[in-house]
Amino acid sequence: MTIVGVPKETKRDEYRVALLPVGVEELVRAGHTVIVQRTAGAGSGLPDEAYEACGARLVDTAAEVFAEADLVVKVKEPQRPELALLRPGQVLFTYFHFAADRGLTEGFLATGATAVAYETLRDDRGRLPLLVPMSEVAGRMSIQEGRWVKATDDDALPRTLKKPWRHESDHWRIRSSAPPAAAAERAAELETSLLIWQQAFGAYAWDPAELERRFKGRGRMPVRDPYAAVLVPSREEYVAEVTKFEPAAIRSDAIYWTPTKTAWFAVMPGDGEGVATAEARTIRHEGAHQLFAEARSTSPLAGENCGFWAIEAAACYMESAVATPFGWTLGGPDAGRVPAARQRLLDDGFQIPLEELAALGRRELQADERLPQIYSQISGLADFFINGQGGRYREAFIEYLERVYTGSVSPDSLAQLCGRTYPQLDDEYRRHLAR
């Protein structure tokens, strides 16, 4: 004889009961004992009296059911309080769906009980007799419960990062709690940034042979996963989300987070005509960080020990892109932050020697109280190394960036690559800005 227990379902919005009164009658006739928790069938319109009339014994609590029953039958997976009631050797017969819930699986294993999952039982023809009816019900209900939602109404529905919009462009996949139009605009800016970056820093992304093939139209197009980005609708939400893993982000409007290879952006106030100019510069800046970090194999500790200034300098250089009727211009004496660099150098006399700057790692540079002035200077240095003297040091600077990002850089790498001493480069930089 087996003692069969039927507890009341406790999962939210679950009103079914595992055993009908007629099922109780059949089990009792076969010599088994059936224990049913009071009101277990009430949600399905089955009163306690119907169970008693068929031979069930009623008890007040689920604890009593679990304490006496050898076999417990339910509808839904056991909830946390029910797991605590299970004991070794006891059998639980219900829908489990273990594959979708690791916590449930591990919690049940710890009880020592035996699980018999409705959804896995097959008949002699290999069918799933206990799963098919539920699938049929779900399919029929989907037609009755579903409704057509207009795109404009769907766009108006609020989103969170747990249930975000997902926007995909040619090279980016964006999770967004901002409106879809905002994600589309930022994706377009990122795609533009990629086109500009490839033309300015192609020698970083591809070896000379591949570059030559691309110029001839025979380059290969490698398949890669999309770049990842997140967009939130305000700076306040950006700060709330990003400071969970990077407290210093409270001072920023966007960030590329290397550990997860994800760029984070916020919708910034604009004029209602697409992405504001300042925000576009920010997108190009953080987009550059992402492209340099992911376009080739790089070190997660790039710039930690030295050379970090170059990582930021290249991103600041990307900020200087200006749209023209024929494409884009990038860099130049009046572009981006270069005018500020000139003013700080010529009017304020601010210049950190390259030898000192090249030796700074990420933490030292970001903690420096002169950080605003440093960002102006490195913007000027980027223009100098890329455009100065007819591009004399451009290849050396890109090779320097490769060493920084791959973790093979040393404090004197830039001077060696340029074939000049740091004092000589400092002097040439001053003359570059003074011209």
C-alpha positions in Angstrom: 0.0 0.0 0.0 1.2 3.5 -0.9 0.3 6.7 0.9 -0.4 9.3 -1.8 -0.4 13.0 -0.9 -2.0 16.0 -2.7 -0.9 19.4 -1.4 -2.5 22.7 -2.5 -0.5 24.5 -5.2 1.3 27.6 -3.9 2.9 29.1 -7.0 1.4 32.4 -8.0 -1.7 32.2 -10.3 -1.7 28.4 -10.2 -5.3 27.1 -9.4 -5.0 23.5 -10.7 -5.0 20.4 -8.6 -2.9 17.3 -9.3 -5.6 14.7 -8.6 -9.3 14.7 -9.4 -11.8 13.1 -7.0 -12.3 10.2 -9.5 -8.6 9.6 -9.3 -8.8 9.4 -5.5 -11.6 6.9 -5.9 -9.5 4.7 -8.2 -6.5 4.8 -5.9 -8.5 3.9 -2.8 -10.2 1.1 -4.7 -6.7 -0.3 -5.5 -5.9 -0.3 -1.7 -3.9 2.9 -1.4 -4.4 5.8 1.1 -4.9 9.3 -0.3 -4.3 12.4 1.8 -5.5 15.8 0.4 -4.8 19.2 1.8 -8.0 21.2 2.5 -9.1 23.5 -0.3 -6.5 21.9 -2.7 -9.2 21.7 -5.4 -11.0 24.9 -4.6 -9.3 26.8 -7.4 -10.6 24.2 -9.9 -14.1 24.2 -8.5 -13.6 20.9 -6.6 -14.8 21.1 -3.0 -13.3 19.2 -0.1 -16.6 17.2 0.2 -16.0 15.7 -3.2 -12.6 14.3 -2.2 -14.0 13.0 1.1 -16.9 11.3 -0.7 -14.3 9.4 -2.8 -12.3 8.2 0.2 -9.6 10.9 0.7 -8.5 11.9 4.2 -8.3 15.7 4.5 -5.5 17.5 6.4 -5.0 21.2 7.2 -1.4 21.8 6.0 1.0 20.9 3.3 3.5 19.9 6.0 1.1 17.1 7.1 0.8 15.9 3.5 4.6 15.7 3.0 5.2 14.1 6.4 2.9 11.2 5.7 3.0 10.6 2.0 5.3 8.1 0.2 4.3 9.7 -3.1 3.4 13.4 -3.5 1.6 14.5 -6.6 1.6 18.1 -7.7 1.1 20.3 -10.8 4.0 22.8 -10.6 7.6 22.4 -9.6 8.2 22.5 -5.8 8.5 25.9 -4.3 11.3 26.7 -1.9 9.2 26.0 1.3 8.1 22.7 -0.2 11.7 21.6 -0.9 12.3 21.9 2.8 9.5 19.4 3.4 10.8 16.7 1.1 12.8 13.8 2.6 15.1 11.1 1.3 13.3 8.2 -0.4 10.1 10.2 -1.0 8.8 10.4 -4.6 7.5 13.7 -6.1 5.5 13.4 -9.3 5.0 16.8 -11.0 6.1 19.0 -13.9 9.7 20.0 -13.1 11.4 21.5 -16.2 14.8 21.2 -14.5 16.7 22.3 -17.6 15.4 25.9 -17.2 16.2 26.2 -13.5 19.6 25.2 -12.1 18.7 26.4 -8.6 15.6 24.1 -8.5 17.7 21.2 -9.8 20.4 21.7 -7.2 17.9 22.3 -4.4 15.9 19.1 -5.2 19.1 17.0 -5.4 19.9 18.1 -1.9 16.7 16.7 -0.5 17.5 13.1 -1.4 14.0 12.6 -2.8 13.2 11.0 -6.2 11.8 13.2 -9.0 9.4 11.8 -11.6 8.8 14.6 -14.2 5.6 14.6 -16.1 7.2 16.2 -19.1 9.8 13.4 -19.6 7.5 10.3 -19.4 7.0 8.5 -22.7 4.5 5.8 -23.8 5.4 2.6 -25.7 5.3 4.6 -29.0 7.7 7.2 -27.7 5.1 9.9 -27.3 4.9 12.3 -24.3 1.3 11.8 -23.1 1.5 14.2 -20.1 3.2 17.0 -22.0 1.0 16.9 -25.2 -2.2 18.0 -23.5 -0.5 21.0 -21.9 1.0 22.0 -25.2 -2.3 21.8 -26.9 -4.0 24.0 -24.2 -1.2 26.5 -24.5 -1.5 26.7 -28.2 -5.3 27.2 -28.1 -5.0 29.8 -25.3 -2.3 31.8 -27.3 -4.9 32.5 -30.0 -7.5 33.7 -27.4 -5.1 35.7 -25.3 -2.9 37.1 -28.0 -3.7 40.4 -29.8 -2.2 42.6 -32.5 -0.2 45.5 -31.2 0.5 48.4 -33.5 4.2 49.3 -33.8 3.6 52.8 -32.4 1.8 51.3 -29.3 4.6 48.7 -28.9 7.3 51.5 -29.1 5.5 53.3 -26.3 5.7 50.3 -23.9 8.3 50.9 -21.2 11.5 48.7 -21.2 14.1 47.8 -18.7 17.5 46.3 -19.1 16.1 43.0 -17.8 13.5 43.2 -20.6 15.1 45.5 -23.1 14.6 46.4 -26.7 17.2 44.6 -28.9 18.5 46.5 -31.9 20.9 45.0 -34.4 22.8 46.9 -37.1 25.5 45.6 -39.4 28.1 45.4 -36.7 26.4 46.1 -33.3 23.9 44.5 -31.1 22.3 47.0 -28.7 20.3 46.3 -25.6 18.2 49.3 -24.8 15.8 50.6 -22.3 15.5 53.8 -24.4 13.0 54.2 -27.2 13.8 52.1 -30.4 14.4 55.3 -32.5 17.2 56.3 -30.0 18.9 52.9 -30.3 18.7 53.1 -34.1 20.3 56.6 -34.1 23.1 55.5 -31.8 23.7 52.4 -34.0 24.0 54.6 -37.0 26.6 56.7 -35.2 28.6 53.6 -34.2 28.5 52.3 -37.8 29.8 55.7 -39.0 32.5 55.5 -36.4 33.6 52.1 -37.7 33.9 53.4 -41.2 36.0 56.3 -40.1 38.1 54.2 -37.8 38.9 51.6 -40.5 40.2 54.3 -42.8 42.3 56.0 -40.1 43.6 52.9 -38.3 43.4 50.2 -40.9 47.0 49.4 -40.3 46.1 48.5 -36.7 43.3 46.2 -37.7 44.9 44.4 -40.6 48.4 43.4 -41.6 50.0 45.0 -44.7 49.2 42.1 -47.0 45.5 42.2 -46.1 45.5 46.0 -46.4 46.9 45.7 -49.9 44.3 43.1 -50.8 41.5 45.4 -49.6 42.8 48.3 -51.6 42.6 46.1 -54.7 39.1 45.0 -53.7 40.1 41.4 -52.9 40.2 41.6 -49.1 38.5 38.9 -47.1 35.6 39.7 -44.9 36.0 37.8 -41.6 32.8 36.7 -39.8 32.7 37.9 -36.2 30.1 38.3 -33.5 28.5 41.8 -33.3 30.0 44.3 -30.9 27.9 44.7 -27.8 26.4 48.0 -26.5 23.9 49.1 -24.0 21.7 52.3 -24.2 19.7 53.8 -21.3 17.3 56.7 -21.6 19.1 59.2 -19.2 22.4 59.9 -17.6 20.8 59.3 -14.2 19.9 55.7 -15.2 23.4 55.3 -16.7 25.1 56.3 -13.5 22.8 54.0 -11.5 23.6 51.0 -13.7 27.3 51.5 -14.4 28.4 52.5 -10.9 27.4 49.0 -9.9 30.6 47.7 -11.4 32.7 50.9 -12.0 32.2 53.6 -9.2 34.4 56.1 -11.1 31.8 56.1 -13.9 29.8 58.8 -12.0 32.1 61.3 -13.7 31.4 60.0 -17.2 28.7 60.0 -19.8 29.7 56.8 -21.5 32.1 53.9 -20.9 33.6 50.9 -22.7 33.8 48.2 -20.1 36.6 45.8 -21.0 35.7 42.8 -18.8 32.4 42.3 -20.6 33.4 43.9 -23.9 30.4 46.2 -23.8 30.0 49.9 -24.5 27.5 51.8 -22.3 25.8 54.9 -23.5 23.0 57.3 -22.2 20.6 59.4 -24.3 21.8 62.9 -23.7 19.6 66.1 -24.1 19.7 67.4 -27.6 17.8 69.5 -30.0 15.4 66.7 -31.0 17.2 66.3 -34.4 18.9 62.9 -33.8 22.1 62.5 -31.8 23.5 65.7 -30.4 26.9 66.8 -31.5 28.5 66.4 -28.1 27.0 62.9 -27.7 28.2 61.9 -31.2 31.7 62.8 -30.1 31.2 60.6 -27.0 30.0 57.7 -29.1 33.0 57.9 -31.4 35.3 58.1 -28.4 33.9 55.0 -26.7 33.4 53.3 -30.0 37.1 53.7 -30.7 37.9 52.0 -27.4 35.7 49.1 -28.4 37.2 48.8 -31.9 40.8 49.0 -30.7 40.1 46.4 -28.0 38.2 43.9 -30.1 39.4 44.3 -33.7 42.4 42.1 -32.9 43.7 39.9 -30.1 44.5 42.3 -27.2 45.3 42.1 -23.5 42.6 42.8 -20.9 45.4 44.7 -19.0 46.2 47.1 -21.9 47.8 50.3 -20.6 47.7 49.2 -16.9 51.4 49.6 -16.4 52.4 52.2 -18.9 51.3 53.8 -22.2 47.7 54.4 -21.2 47.8 57.9 -22.5 47.9 56.6 -26.1 44.6 54.6 -25.6 42.8 57.8 -24.7 44.7 59.9 -27.3 43.5 57.7 -30.1 39.9 57.9 -28.9 40.2 61.7 -28.5 41.4 61.8 -32.1 38.3 60.0 -33.3 36.2 62.8 -31.6 37.6 65.2 -34.2 35.7 63.7 -37.1 33.6 66.3 -39.0 31.1 65.5 -41.7 31.6 67.2 -45.1 29.8 66.9 -48.5 32.5 64.5 -49.6 32.8 62.4 -46.5 34.7 63.1 -43.3 37.7 65.0 -42.1 39.7 63.8 -39.2 42.3 65.7 -37.2 43.9 69.0 -38.0 45.0 72.1 -36.1 41.5 73.3 -35.4 39.7 70.0 -34.9 38.5 68.4 -31.7 40.4 69.2 -28.6 43.6 70.4 -30.4 42.7 74.1 -30.0 42.5 73.5 -26.2 45.8 71.7 -26.3 47.4 74.7 -28.1 46.0 77.2 -25.6 47.2 75.2 -22.6 50.6 74.8 -24.1 51.2 78.3 -25.5 49.2 80.4 -23.1 49.4 78.4 -19.9 52.7 76.7 -20.5 51.3 73.3 -19.6 53.2 70.3 -21.0 54.0 67.0 -19.3 57.2 65.6 -20.8 56.5 62.6 -23.0 59.0 60.5 -21.0 56.8 61.0 -17.9 53.5 60.6 -19.8 54.6 57.3 -21.4 55.5 55.8 -18.1 52.0 56.3 -16.6 49.6 53.4 -16.3 45.9 53.7 -16.3 45.4 54.2 -12.5 48.1 56.8 -12.2 46.9 58.8 -15.2 43.2 58.7 -14.2 44.1 59.7 -10.6 46.2 62.7 -11.7 44.8 66.0 -10.5 45.8 67.5 -13.8 43.5 65.1 -15.8 41.6 67.8 -17.7 44.8 69.4 -18.9 46.3 66.0 -19.7 43.3 65.1 -22.0 43.9 68.3 -23.9 47.6 67.6 -24.3 47.1 64.0 -25.4 44.6 65.2 -28.0 47.3 67.5 -29.4 49.8 64.7 -29.2 47.5 62.4 -31.2 47.3 65.0 -34.0 51.1 65.5 -33.9 51.9 61.8 -34.2 49.3 61.1 -36.9 49.5 64.3 -39.0 52.6 66.1 -37.9 55.4 66.6 -40.4 53.4 65.0 -43.2 52.6 61.9 -41.1 56.3 61.1 -40.3 55.4 59.3 -37.1 52.0 57.8 -38.1 53.2 54.2 -38.6 55.3 54.4 -35.4 52.3 55.6 -33.4 50.1 52.8 -34.7 52.8 50.3 -33.9 53.0 51.9 -30.5 49.2 51.4 -30.1 49.5 47.8 -31.0 52.1 47.3 -28.3 50.0 49.1 -25.7 46.9 47.0 -26.5 48.8 43.7 -26.7 50.7 44.3 -23.4 54.1 44.3 -25.0 54.8 48.1 -24.5 57.6 49.5 -22.4 58.0 53.2 -21.2 60.6 53.8 -23.9 58.8 52.0 -26.8 57.5 55.2 -28.5 60.9 56.9 -28.6 62.5 53.7 -30.1 59.8 53.4 -32.7 60.1 57.0 -33.7 63.9 56.9 -33.7 64.0 60.1 -31.6 64.6 60.9 -28.0 61.6 62.0 -25.9 63.0 65.6 -25.4 63.3 65.8 -29.2 59.7 64.7 -29.7 58.6 67.2 -27.0 60.3 70.0 -28.9 58.8 68.9 -32.2 55.3 68.7 -30.6 55.6 72.3 -29.4 56.6 73.5 -32.9 53.7 71.5 -34.3 51.1 73.3 -32.2 52.8 76.7 -32.6 52.8 76.6 -36.4 
